[in-house]
Amino acid sequence: MEANRTTSGATLRLPILLFLCMAAGFVGTTSFGLAFADETPTSAPGAPEVQLAPAAVVAAGADVLDPNTVTRLTSYTRHLTEGGTAFALEDGRIVTVAHALVDARGIGLGDVDDPFLIDFDAPDAPVTTVSRLHDLASVDLSDLDSTGLFGARASLAPQVPAVGSTVVMAGIPESGRLEIVTAQVLARRDGVEFGIGRPDVLVLDQAVSTGWSGGPVVDDQGRVFAVIVAVERTSGVTLAVPIEHLPG
C-alpha cells in the first residue's frame, strides 16, 4: 500500500536534533529485512542553510553520475540515529528509501555534524510520499529555494537498461565519503528470492556497504533508473528498485 500524506512543519533548530544525535549515537542504516510502522512521516525544510555537495568521490563512474546530485541523509528517531543516502531530481523532489523515513522524527541532509535539518512535526511541510511496498520515498522541495542543497539534479531514464548493461551507482557509507562505482545488471527478479518483500528488484553485481540505501543507479547517460534498497550479503549482490515505482 502506498501512502501520500501532507502535514505542516518548519525547520528544526540545530540544538534540538543534535541532542537526538548525542543521546542516541550514530549507527548505519540496516540494509534489509526492516519492519515498517503504520504511520507515514512527512517533512518540511525551510530555506537552505548549508551547501550539501559531497566532500569526496571514491572509485570510478564520476564522469557519468554527477556527484552533486547526491547527499548524505541522517534519520533521527526517538531512540537512535541512522545514516543513508538521498539524491535530487530535476522536478524538485529528493528521493531516498522508505525505511529511512518511517518512524523518523526528522532528517538531516549533508554533513552529519552540520546538516540541513527537517522537522517532520513542524507546521508548513512540503509533500512527502512513501511507498512501503517498494521501499521508495520522496520529499517535494519544488516550492522552496533549494539551490543551496544540491549542485545538480538528476533526470529520469526512459527505461531500465537491459540485463548485461554496465551502469553506475552511488552511495554514502558510514565513512561519510561519497562512493561511485560501476556495476552490471544481472537480472530483474522478485525480491522475495533474496529475503526482502519488494516485488520488483534489479540485481547488480557489486556489493555495497551500510549507508548506501537510497543511492541512485544511473544509465550510461547519467539518468536515474533505480534506487538502492538492499545488499544480499550471501551472494554479494546489490538490490535496487526501479524508479518507475516511485510514488507521486
N, C-alpha and C positions, 0 to 999 in steps of 0.2 A: 504494500500500500504506500502511496506517496502522500506526503503532507505538504501543504503550501499555506503557511500562515504568516500574518504580519502583525507585529506589535510595535510599540514605540519605545525609544531609548536614546540616551546621549552618551558621549564618550566618557568612559570611566576615568577618574583621576588616577594618576600613576601610583600614589602610595597605596590605594586600596588593593589593586591587583598585585602589586609587589608583595603585599602582605600574604596574599594567597600563595605566591611562589615560595616565599620564605617559610611559610608554615608547612607546605607540602613537600618542597623539594622538587627537583626535575626528574622525570622519568620519560623514556621513549614511548612512542605510540605502539601499541600491540599490533602486529601485522594482520592477524585474522582471528576468527573464532570469537568475535565480540557479541555480547548481548546488548540490545538497544532498549532504552527507556521508552515509555509510552508517549511522552511529550516531546514535541519538536521545538528546539530553541529558535529564537530569532535574534538579530543583531543590528546595531546601528552605530557606525563610526561617525565622528564629527569631522571637522576639517583636518586634512593631513598634517602631521606634525613632524614626521621624520622621513628621510629618504631610505627606501627599503631595498634598493638594488643589492644583490648578493655581493658579499665581500670577496669571494674567490670562486674559481671554477677549477674542478679537478677532472682529469681524463678527457676523452675525445668527444666530439659532437657539437661543440660550441659554435661552429660555423653554420650549423643547421638550426639548432634550438637557441633562441635568443635568451641568455641568462637573465636579462632584465624583466622577463615576464614571470619569473618565479621568485617566491619568498618563503621564508620560514613561517609556520603557523604554530602558535602555542595556545593550547586549550586549557582553560582554568576551570576545574570542577571544585566541589566543596572540599574534597579530600586530597587531591593531587593535581599535578601539572603534567600535561603530555605534549610532546613535540611532534610535528608533522610538516607537511608541505602544502602550499597553495599556489595558484597561478592566476593570471589575469587574462580575460578575453576582451576582444575588441568591442563587444556590446556593453561593457561596463561592469560585468559580473566578475567576481573572483570565485574560483572553483576549488573544492577540496573533497575529502571523503566525509560521508555522513557520520561515521563513527568518531570523527574528531569534534563534532558539534553536539551530539546527543549527550545530555547530562551536563554540558558545559554552562557555566555562569557568564563566561566571557571568553574572548580570544585576543591574542596579540599577534600583530603582523610585523615581521622584521626581526631585528636583533633581540634576542631573548632578554638582554639586560636593559634595553631601551626600546621597547616595542610601541607600535601604534596600537592603542587599546580600544576594544569594542565591548561595551556592556550589553548583554542580552536583556537586561531588565530595565534599561533606561527608556525614556519616552519618545523618540522620533525615529524609529528604526526603519531602514530600508527592508525590502522583502528578502527573507531567507527561505529557500526552497530545498527540501530534503527528500530524497528517495531512499528509504531504508532497504528496499528490495535490492537495489543496485549499488548501494553504499556510495551514492554521489550527493553532493550538496553545492549550492551556490548562494552567494550574497550579492544582491544587486546594488552596486555603488554608482550607477549611471547618473543619478541626480546629484551626486556630490563632486566637488573638485578633487578628484583623486590623482591628479598628475604627480603628486609627491610620493605616491605609494609604489608605482611601478614605472620603470624607464621605458617599457614597451608592453604591448598587449598582443596576445596570440590570436590568430584566426582559426576557424574550424576547417578540418579536412572534409571534402565532399564524400569520402568513403573510407572504409578501413582498408589498408594495404593488404595485398594477397599474402597467404601463407608463404613463407620463404623470403619475404621482403626484409631488408635491413631498415631499422627505424632508430630513433634516438629518444632517450628518456632521461628525466632529471628528477632529483630529489635532494633533500637536505637531511642527512643523518645526524646522529647525536653530536658529532663534532662541530656542527653548525656551518660547515663549509659546503656550498652547493656542489653537487657532483652531476656530471653529464656523461652518459655512456651510450654506446651503440648496442643494439640487440637485434635478434632475428625473431620474427613472428613464427612460432612453431605450430600453432593450432588455434582454433576457436571452439571452446567447449562449454559445457555446463559446469559451474563452479563446484557443484556437489561432488564431482570426481576428485576434487582437491580439498574437500572438507570445509568449504565455505558455502553459504546459502545464496550465492549470486547465480542467476540462471544463464548468464551470458558473459563469459570472460575470454580474454585473449591470453594465450600462454607465450611468454617471452623467455628467451634462453639465458638471460642474465639474472642471477640472484642479487637482490638489493638488501639493504640493511634497515634496521629500525629508524623511522623518521621519514622514509620515502613515501609513505602513504599520502595520497593527494597530489603526487607529482604528475606532470604531463608526459604523454608519449606522442611524438610527432612523426610525420612522414618526411620524405626527403626534401620537402619544401618548407619545413618548419611549421606545418599546420597540425593542430591538435586533433587526434582521433580517439584517444583513450586516456584514462586516469588510473594510476597505480593504486590498487587496493590491498594487495597481499603479496607475501612471498611464501612459496611452498618449499620448506627447507629440505625435506627428504629428497626431492628430485632436483632441487636447486634452480627453480624457475620462478619468475615473477608473474603475477596475475594482474591484469588490467581490465577495466570495464569500458566498453566503447562509449564515447561521449554522446552518442545518439540517445543514450538513456538518461542524460542529464535532464531533470525536470525543469519546467519553466521556459 
